[in-house]
């Protein structure tokens, strides 16, 4: 089965990352479960089939769409951390940790993280019962899901290339068909066909040998932006990581327990690695090494 088309996902990536959960080990997206009888999944095979249909050029287009999506998400990310209620609490926790770090053996207290969760809940909840921290966790998860999709597209591209290149007997010594046609003094049409074949083979061998590291591109682009003094408030993100992680663990325990029960309209899931991937990416982009 071809599954969902890559171009369809790419054009609606904001919907896709919100509706699917990512599994890092198996590189598969599973539709979020709300008491459905069946769930859709997307894996490398589906991506490879789409690349075979549309060509490898759509891989770069996917990264461009993802980049535009990340710009929008980081704008919301910045606004959340700039909010007075959040910012004041983060500054307070950062000051506490700086003063007590030796006594705490450089470990952020679990109790302090739980207190942060309780204080955030006092600020109110949305119509579907989500606190501001729940919504922020979802934001981080959706950023991670977008990156997981880019990772899967790259893997799908390599899968497609390896399938196509298996018909070349020797990758080290690829024959130039255009030169052979010229030596044989064949027709102009045959020469053009040989030149096209050479282009296709060169493209396959380069893609197979190199494989663009899209993650490095997406990291370097945002590192330059966030190094500006306009984004100084983002340095406090590391302070929210402990309560954010507690929030994620509590959510995963709840969702896994619902797998064996009738969850009704509440969500049940066994994986959501988008959060871990999103968290790692944001920490890399913000470069908080000096804070650790």
Steps between C-alpha positions, in 0.01 A plus 500: 500500500624849419347647815470876545679693227813694598386813315163492679675476838746772402226748406313430825794437732338705779206256502718190462730573798198566723315179403784248502746367761860420404701191596873570488627141491281356227462831312124477471218748557184366666173689491392630842235269643160633610305172524528418126477142375795556263806728501698625201880464502776654287834325462815519285346272235215748442747789471719301259197425279408869487858601414497244219181664369601867537880484472775584752457875445202503736734418792647853494150644464395307812786658698396847377139442612626373837723806540202731440297300752777519763518879460130523595541260792805679639306826492241345734783341702660843551169665596432236766840548667459881478166492685533683834349218710734237349808720478482618863470141626789381282725786615412417861586128453821588313612724787416230755703240309801731460507571872447136609671305221789381717266383777282328239798332329394671175165317500175688462263394783208279393274669757572838343399364158172369643432836664549668163233267354254591777565873460447482123167323552384796712533723192206314347426218256360488147156366402643149453673505840854587387720723715742751345783253561302222325464725196870591512591129518285440194684781322838336576361161392370638170840657429653157566242329277588737214868411541409131521320537169811660343709211639256249352502673160880482495489130594231441237720675243794276585270196486375603156855570376634167627217317322564685175878472512505122549501461121841668470766229520786726616455834676873574494537476123181628337503484122438824307240400241517825304871442425428143391225622264737759348768235447244274328385801285133437572212742428444835678185365667696209648766745621234711678352187659846396622560848646169479690593156632839634617323784685265259676785266599716790625208628709443158653868442582535848657184461710612154612852614589424835664149517639429859607492548877183710525520520881828694484341747260194553722722542808746747347221721359334556839824520701587818308157650567485418873853629567352851467445706818129523406460141614676527836186384682531156338800417720250424780363205300734260683325586828166379365646167377462314837127582552440448127655152522289413806192616309594277203561191718166542679326536164667186357412291808139612469486424125659155536254404775212586265623254235342207684181689588219667314641850488197660335595835348822528703830416334686170542851438361810287547758735346560874463871547430437835333538660844852360556608593147351850528662558839843388375467720191399811695786453749741465207363810328509715816854378584466518881833323563627774725193457725566131574 
